[in-house]
Amino acid sequence: DEGPDKGGPFGPYVQSERLQKYRETAELLVQNGRAYRCFCTPERLTELRTWQESQKMPLGYDRHCRSLSVSESEQFVQDGLPYVVRFLQPTEGSIEVRDEILGPVLKACSDLPVDPVLLKSDGFPTYHLAHVVDDHAMQTTHVLRAQEWLPSAPLHVQLFNALGWEVPRYVHLPLILGADGQKLSKRHGATSVRQFRDSGYLPEALVNYLALLGWSGGGDREFYSLPELEALFSLERLNKSPAIFDYKKLDHFNASFIRKKSDSELAALVALELERSGLLHPPLAESDQAKVAIMTPLIKERMTFLPDAVQALRFVFSDVHVENIEDLVPKKGTREGSLRVLEAALGLIADLESQPTEVIEELFRSKAEALGVKLGDFMHPVRVALTGSKVSPPMFGSMRALGVASVRKRLEAALAALQG
């Protein structure tokens, strides 16, 4: 790996530190008759554009400075006139670009932009010159970029050839579109890696999904590890057509990768998410780590994003308050029935932390049968009392995470509320 932050054998990696190389290359093209200096002022170019628009003509440069003699050009330079360097585009024939996905692409010279600028008057290169100079200097073998750069490829091929340099292998990738068929943008949803990360997407889920946009590993297989993608990837399997970015499909991938995590791996990620939300604070106490370890397997199947854990586990790490007392009463139940259930539940929790979850569940099931109540109706007031909600993770594991003292306190508070 290399770059501006790490350095490397082909530095410098900051464009402003490579200006001399760009100037030298532009001057070489001028001397070889493949480029020329253009001294047209911004005012003249504006007037030209205005006239072309009024005449309903194609917009573009009119090659005004292309006919300057070498002596005229040198004199203008000595006089200190600002100039840009333009590529001397052929006016006849055609240019072929060989693309690894699209195959040979032939473009008539008459359809190419007229003498595009290579070097600006401030000494900075346009993308065209920088791409050719930098990729040659850095021994780039493959150029992978979006298909929207395909119209510029004939110019780049000509530049490589004009300089006597080997043309890299071009791979113009299909665009990624939104559901409306338009180029993917912020209005469709998250588009940056940071946004996806902050929204709770796993890196491996995002990488896997993105890999399948415009590429196929063969067959109907969807899920791959990064080493598998590295081993299977080939340019030959890239698609020519644009891909639709389906956020719902990405959500499916994320949920699947969450479920593929071991309980310990996911617990570590859940703990970080709880810290990020402010529900927990580092360093985590052993008791909080134990609660996360107990609860993570209980919510794993319900998670689509990592932040889902915050709402699902809020009742474990903060006090709850039953806003509506009637929520403690099942749909076809009565206050008196909920009171009996809560009183009975208080008598079943003494061994909550020492007994397996299956044993605790059987105790509650037997008590429900003794009271002539369905287990679901029995657990309803218990669930609301302990979580403040009618929907929660599995209750018996949740009670173990809460601990006897917290469960007793919440059941007694619910009892008092019903009795009040």
C-alpha positions as CSV (number, residue, x, y, z in Angstrom):
1,D,0.0,0.0,0.0
2,E,1.2,3.5,-0.7
3,G,-0.1,7.1,-0.9
4,P,0.3,10.6,0.5
5,D,0.0,9.5,4.1
6,K,2.3,6.5,3.8
7,G,4.7,7.4,1.1
8,G,6.1,4.8,-1.3
9,P,8.4,4.2,-4.3
10,F,6.5,6.4,-6.7
11,G,6.0,9.6,-4.7
12,P,5.4,12.4,-4.3
13,Y,1.6,11.6,-4.2
14,V,0.3,15.1,-3.9
15,Q,-0.5,16.7,-7.3
16,S,0.9,20.1,-6.4
17,E,4.2,18.5,-5.7
18,R,4.4,17.0,-9.2
19,L,3.8,20.2,-11.2
20,Q,7.2,20.2,-12.8
21,K,6.7,16.8,-14.3
22,Y,3.4,17.9,-15.8
23,R,4.9,21.0,-17.3
24,E,7.8,19.0,-18.7
25,T,5.4,16.5,-20.3
26,A,3.2,19.2,-21.8
27,E,6.2,21.0,-23.2
28,L,7.4,17.7,-24.7
29,L,4.1,17.3,-26.5
30,V,4.4,20.9,-27.8
31,Q,7.9,20.2,-29.1
32,N,6.7,17.0,-30.8
33,G,3.8,18.8,-32.5
34,R,1.1,16.9,-30.6
35,A,0.0,19.9,-28.5
36,Y,0.1,23.7,-28.8
37,R,0.0,26.7,-26.6
38,C,-3.3,28.6,-26.6
39,F,-3.3,32.3,-25.6
40,C,-7.0,32.9,-26.0
41,T,-8.3,35.1,-23.1
42,P,-11.3,34.2,-21.0
43,E,-13.2,37.1,-22.6
44,R,-12.6,35.8,-26.1
45,L,-13.7,32.3,-25.1
46,T,-16.9,33.7,-23.5
47,E,-17.6,35.7,-26.7
48,L,-17.1,32.6,-28.8
49,R,-19.5,30.5,-26.6
50,T,-22.1,33.3,-26.8
51,W,-21.9,33.5,-30.5
52,Q,-22.0,29.7,-30.9
53,E,-25.1,29.6,-28.7
54,S,-26.8,32.4,-30.7
55,Q,-26.1,30.4,-34.0
56,K,-27.2,27.2,-32.4
57,M,-23.8,25.7,-33.2
58,P,-22.1,22.9,-31.2
59,L,-20.1,24.4,-28.3
60,G,-16.4,24.1,-28.3
61,Y,-13.0,25.6,-29.0
62,D,-12.5,26.9,-32.6
63,R,-8.8,26.0,-32.9
64,H,-7.9,29.7,-33.1
65,C,-4.4,29.3,-31.8
66,R,-3.7,26.0,-33.5
67,S,-2.4,27.9,-36.6
68,L,0.2,29.9,-34.6
69,S,3.7,29.5,-35.9
70,V,6.4,28.3,-33.5
71,S,8.0,31.8,-33.6
72,E,4.7,33.5,-32.8
73,S,4.1,31.2,-29.9
74,E,7.6,31.7,-28.5
75,Q,7.2,35.4,-28.8
76,F,3.9,35.4,-26.9
77,V,5.6,33.4,-24.1
78,Q,8.5,35.9,-23.9
79,D,6.0,38.7,-23.7
80,G,4.5,37.1,-20.6
81,L,1.1,36.3,-22.1
82,P,-0.7,33.6,-20.1
83,Y,-1.5,30.4,-21.9
84,V,-2.9,26.9,-21.7
85,V,-1.6,23.8,-23.5
86,R,-4.1,22.1,-25.7
87,F,-3.8,18.6,-27.3
88,L,-3.8,18.7,-31.1
89,Q,-6.7,16.5,-31.8
90,P,-6.8,14.8,-35.2
91,T,-9.7,15.9,-37.4
92,E,-9.9,12.8,-39.6
93,G,-9.9,9.0,-39.0
94,S,-10.9,7.2,-35.8
95,I,-9.4,6.1,-32.5
96,E,-9.8,2.6,-31.0
97,V,-9.9,2.0,-27.3
98,R,-9.6,-1.6,-26.1
99,D,-11.7,-2.1,-23.0
100,E,-11.6,-5.2,-20.9
101,I,-15.4,-5.3,-20.5
102,L,-16.7,-3.6,-23.6
103,G,-14.2,-4.9,-26.1
104,P,-12.9,-2.6,-28.9
105,V,-14.6,0.8,-28.9
106,L,-14.1,2.9,-32.1
107,K,-14.6,6.6,-32.0
108,A,-14.5,8.9,-35.0
109,C,-12.1,11.9,-34.5
110,S,-14.7,14.2,-35.8
111,D,-16.9,13.3,-32.8
112,L,-14.1,13.9,-30.2
113,P,-13.9,17.2,-28.2
114,V,-11.9,19.8,-30.0
115,D,-8.3,20.2,-28.8
116,P,-9.0,19.7,-25.0
117,V,-6.8,21.6,-22.5
118,L,-4.0,19.5,-20.9
119,L,-2.2,22.1,-18.8
120,K,-4.0,25.1,-17.3
121,S,-2.6,28.6,-17.2
122,D,-1.8,28.2,-13.5
123,G,0.5,25.3,-14.2
124,F,-1.9,22.6,-12.9
125,P,-2.8,19.7,-15.2
126,T,-6.3,18.7,-16.1
127,Y,-7.3,15.2,-15.3
128,H,-6.4,14.0,-18.7
129,L,-2.7,15.0,-18.4
130,A,-2.4,14.0,-14.7
131,H,-3.9,10.6,-15.4
132,V,-1.5,9.8,-18.2
133,V,1.6,11.2,-16.5
134,D,0.9,9.7,-13.0
135,D,-0.2,6.3,-14.2
136,H,2.8,5.9,-16.4
137,A,5.2,7.1,-13.6
138,M,3.6,4.8,-11.1
139,Q,3.6,1.8,-13.5
140,T,-0.1,1.4,-13.4
141,T,-1.2,-1.7,-15.4
142,H,-5.0,-1.5,-15.1
143,V,-7.2,1.6,-14.9
144,L,-10.6,0.8,-13.5
145,R,-13.1,3.7,-13.5
146,A,-16.7,4.5,-14.3
147,Q,-18.2,4.2,-17.8
148,E,-18.8,7.9,-17.7
149,W,-15.1,8.3,-18.4
150,L,-15.3,6.2,-21.6
151,P,-15.7,9.3,-23.8
152,S,-12.3,10.6,-22.6
153,A,-10.5,7.3,-23.2
154,P,-9.6,8.1,-26.9
155,L,-7.8,11.2,-25.7
156,H,-5.9,9.2,-23.1
157,V,-4.9,6.5,-25.5
158,Q,-3.6,9.2,-27.9
159,L,-1.6,10.8,-25.1
160,F,0.0,7.5,-24.2
161,N,0.9,6.8,-27.8
162,A,2.1,10.4,-28.4
163,L,4.5,10.0,-25.5
164,G,5.7,6.6,-26.5
165,W,4.4,5.0,-23.3
166,E,2.6,1.7,-22.9
167,V,-1.2,2.0,-22.7
168,P,-2.6,0.5,-19.5
169,R,-5.6,-2.0,-19.7
170,Y,-8.8,0.0,-19.4
171,V,-11.8,-1.3,-17.5
172,H,-14.8,1.0,-17.7
173,L,-17.2,-0.1,-15.0
174,P,-21.0,0.2,-15.3
175,L,-22.6,2.8,-13.2
176,I,-24.5,2.1,-10.0
177,L,-28.0,3.5,-10.2
178,G,-30.8,4.3,-7.7
179,A,-34.2,2.5,-7.8
180,D,-35.4,5.3,-10.1
181,G,-32.8,4.5,-12.7
182,Q,-30.8,7.7,-12.0
183,K,-27.2,7.8,-11.0
184,L,-26.8,7.0,-7.3
185,S,-26.7,10.1,-5.2
186,K,-27.4,11.4,-1.6
187,R,-31.0,11.8,-2.4
188,H,-31.3,8.0,-2.7
189,G,-29.9,7.4,0.8
190,A,-26.5,6.8,2.4
191,T,-23.6,6.8,-0.2
192,S,-20.4,7.2,1.9
193,V,-18.7,4.5,3.8
194,R,-18.9,6.7,7.0
195,Q,-22.7,7.0,6.6
196,F,-23.1,3.2,6.2
197,R,-20.9,2.6,9.2
198,D,-22.7,5.0,11.4
199,S,-26.0,3.4,10.3
200,G,-24.9,0.1,11.6
201,Y,-23.8,-1.8,8.5
202,L,-21.1,-4.4,8.9
203,P,-18.0,-3.9,6.7
204,E,-18.2,-7.4,5.4
205,A,-21.9,-7.0,4.5
206,L,-21.3,-3.8,2.5
207,V,-18.2,-5.3,0.7
208,N,-20.1,-8.4,-0.2
209,Y,-23.1,-6.5,-1.5
210,L,-21.0,-4.0,-3.5
211,A,-19.0,-6.9,-5.0
212,L,-22.1,-8.3,-6.5
213,L,-23.1,-5.0,-8.2
214,G,-21.8,-5.5,-11.6
215,W,-20.0,-8.8,-10.9
216,S,-21.0,-12.4,-10.4
217,G,-19.2,-15.3,-8.8
218,G,-21.3,-17.8,-10.8
219,G,-24.5,-19.5,-9.9
220,D,-27.0,-18.2,-7.3
221,R,-24.6,-17.9,-4.4
222,E,-24.9,-14.6,-2.5
223,F,-22.6,-14.6,0.5
224,Y,-18.8,-14.6,0.3
225,S,-16.0,-13.8,2.7
226,L,-13.4,-11.3,1.7
227,P,-10.8,-14.0,1.0
228,E,-13.3,-15.8,-1.2
229,L,-14.0,-12.7,-3.1
230,E,-10.3,-12.0,-3.6
231,A,-9.8,-15.6,-4.9
232,L,-12.8,-15.6,-7.2
233,F,-12.7,-12.1,-8.7
234,S,-11.9,-11.7,-12.3
235,L,-12.4,-9.0,-14.9
236,E,-14.1,-11.5,-17.2
237,R,-17.1,-11.8,-14.8
238,L,-17.8,-8.1,-14.7
239,N,-21.1,-7.0,-16.3
240,K,-21.6,-4.4,-19.0
241,S,-24.9,-3.1,-17.7
242,P,-25.6,-0.7,-14.9
243,A,-26.5,-2.1,-11.5
244,I,-29.4,-1.0,-9.3
245,F,-28.4,-0.2,-5.7
246,D,-31.2,-1.9,-3.6
247,Y,-31.1,-0.7,0.0
248,K,-33.5,-3.4,1.1
249,K,-31.2,-6.1,-0.4
250,L,-28.3,-4.5,1.4
251,D,-30.3,-4.6,4.7
252,H,-30.9,-8.3,4.0
253,F,-27.2,-8.9,3.6
254,N,-26.4,-7.0,6.8
255,A,-29.0,-9.0,8.9
256,S,-27.5,-12.2,7.4
257,F,-23.9,-11.2,8.3
258,I,-25.1,-10.2,11.8
259,R,-26.5,-13.7,12.3
260,K,-23.3,-15.3,11.0
261,K,-21.3,-13.6,13.8
262,S,-20.5,-15.8,16.8
263,D,-22.2,-14.7,20.0
264,S,-19.0,-13.4,21.4
265,E,-18.1,-11.4,18.2
266,L,-21.5,-9.8,18.1
267,A,-21.5,-9.1,21.8
268,A,-18.4,-7.1,21.4
269,L,-20.0,-5.1,18.6
270,V,-23.2,-4.6,20.6
271,A,-21.2,-3.3,23.6
272,L,-19.5,-0.7,21.4
273,E,-22.9,0.3,20.0
274,L,-24.3,0.7,23.5
275,E,-21.2,2.8,24.4
276,R,-21.7,4.9,21.3
277,S,-25.3,5.6,22.2
278,G,-24.4,6.6,25.8
279,L,-26.4,3.8,27.3
280,L,-23.1,2.4,28.7
281,H,-19.8,4.0,29.5
282,P,-16.3,2.5,29.1
283,P,-14.7,0.8,30.7
284,L,-17.6,-1.7,31.0
285,A,-18.1,-3.2,34.4
286,E,-18.0,-7.0,34.5
287,S,-21.7,-7.0,35.4
288,D,-22.6,-5.0,32.3
289,Q,-20.4,-7.3,30.1
290,A,-22.2,-10.3,31.5
291,K,-25.6,-8.7,30.7
292,V,-24.5,-8.0,27.1
293,A,-23.3,-11.6,26.8
294,I,-26.6,-13.0,28.0
295,M,-28.8,-10.7,25.8
296,T,-26.9,-10.7,22.5
297,P,-28.0,-14.3,21.5
298,L,-31.6,-13.3,22.4
299,I,-31.7,-10.3,20.0
300,K,-29.4,-11.6,17.3
301,E,-32.2,-13.0,15.1
302,R,-34.1,-9.7,15.4
303,M,-31.3,-7.4,14.4
304,T,-30.9,-5.8,11.0
305,F,-28.5,-3.1,12.0
306,L,-26.1,-2.8,15.0
307,P,-28.0,0.2,16.5
308,D,-31.1,-2.0,16.8
309,A,-29.4,-3.4,19.9
310,V,-29.7,0.0,21.6
311,Q,-33.5,0.1,21.6
312,A,-33.8,-3.7,22.2
313,L,-31.6,-3.6,25.3
314,R,-32.5,-0.2,26.8
315,F,-34.7,-1.8,29.5
316,V,-31.7,-3.9,30.7
317,F,-29.4,-0.9,31.3
318,S,-31.9,1.8,32.4
319,D,-34.9,2.1,34.6
320,V,-38.3,1.5,33.0
321,H,-41.6,3.2,33.7
322,V,-45.0,1.8,32.7
323,E,-46.7,4.8,31.1
324,N,-50.1,3.3,30.9
325,I,-51.2,1.0,33.8
326,E,-53.7,-0.7,31.5
327,D,-50.8,-2.0,29.5
328,L,-50.2,-4.5,32.4
329,V,-53.5,-6.1,31.6
330,P,-53.8,-8.7,28.8
331,K,-56.3,-8.0,26.0
332,K,-59.0,-10.3,27.6
333,G,-57.7,-10.1,31.1
334,T,-58.5,-8.1,34.3
335,R,-56.6,-6.0,36.8
336,E,-57.2,-8.7,39.4
337,G,-55.8,-11.3,37.1
338,S,-52.6,-9.3,36.5
339,L,-52.2,-8.7,40.2
340,R,-52.4,-12.5,40.9
341,V,-49.8,-13.1,38.1
342,L,-47.4,-10.5,39.4
343,E,-47.7,-11.8,43.0
344,A,-47.1,-15.4,41.7
345,A,-44.1,-14.3,39.6
346,L,-42.5,-12.8,42.7
347,G,-42.5,-16.2,44.3
348,L,-40.7,-17.8,41.3
349,I,-37.6,-15.6,40.9
350,A,-35.5,-16.5,44.0
351,D,-33.3,-18.9,41.9
352,L,-33.4,-16.8,38.8
353,E,-29.6,-16.4,38.5
354,S,-28.6,-19.9,39.6
355,Q,-31.0,-22.0,37.6
356,P,-30.9,-22.7,33.8
357,T,-33.3,-20.7,31.7
358,E,-35.2,-23.9,30.9
359,V,-35.8,-24.6,34.5
360,I,-37.1,-21.1,35.1
361,E,-39.4,-21.3,32.1
362,E,-40.9,-24.6,33.4
363,L,-41.5,-23.0,36.8
364,F,-43.5,-20.2,35.1
365,R,-45.3,-22.6,32.8
366,S,-46.4,-24.8,35.8
367,K,-47.6,-21.7,37.8
368,A,-49.6,-20.5,34.8
369,E,-51.3,-23.9,34.5
370,A,-52.0,-23.9,38.2
371,L,-53.7,-20.5,37.8
372,G,-55.6,-21.6,34.7
373,V,-53.9,-19.0,32.6
374,K,-52.2,-19.4,29.2
375,L,-48.4,-18.9,29.5
376,G,-48.7,-15.9,27.1
377,D,-51.3,-14.2,29.2
378,F,-49.2,-15.0,32.3
379,M,-46.1,-13.5,30.9
380,H,-47.8,-10.3,29.5
381,P,-47.9,-8.3,32.8
382,V,-44.4,-9.7,33.7
383,R,-43.1,-8.5,30.3
384,V,-44.6,-5.0,30.6
385,A,-43.4,-4.7,34.2
386,L,-39.8,-5.6,33.4
387,T,-39.4,-3.9,30.1
388,G,-42.0,-1.2,29.9
389,S,-43.2,-2.6,26.6
390,K,-45.5,-5.3,25.2
391,V,-42.7,-6.5,22.9
392,S,-39.3,-7.5,24.1
393,P,-36.6,-10.1,23.7
394,P,-37.3,-13.6,25.1
395,M,-38.4,-13.0,28.7
396,F,-36.7,-15.8,30.7
397,G,-33.2,-14.9,29.4
398,S,-33.9,-11.3,29.9
399,M,-34.8,-11.9,33.5
400,R,-31.5,-13.7,34.1
401,A,-29.7,-10.6,32.6
402,L,-31.7,-8.2,34.8
403,G,-31.0,-10.3,38.0
404,V,-33.2,-11.1,41.0
405,A,-33.0,-7.7,42.6
406,S,-33.9,-5.7,39.6
407,V,-36.7,-8.1,38.6
408,R,-38.2,-8.0,42.1
409,K,-38.0,-4.2,42.2
410,R,-39.8,-3.9,38.9
411,L,-42.5,-6.5,39.6
412,E,-43.2,-4.8,43.0
413,A,-43.5,-1.4,41.3
414,A,-46.0,-2.8,38.8
415,L,-48.0,-4.4,41.6
416,A,-48.1,-1.1,43.5
417,A,-49.2,0.7,40.4
418,L,-52.0,-1.7,39.8
419,Q,-53.1,-1.6,43.4
420,G,-53.0,2.2,43.5
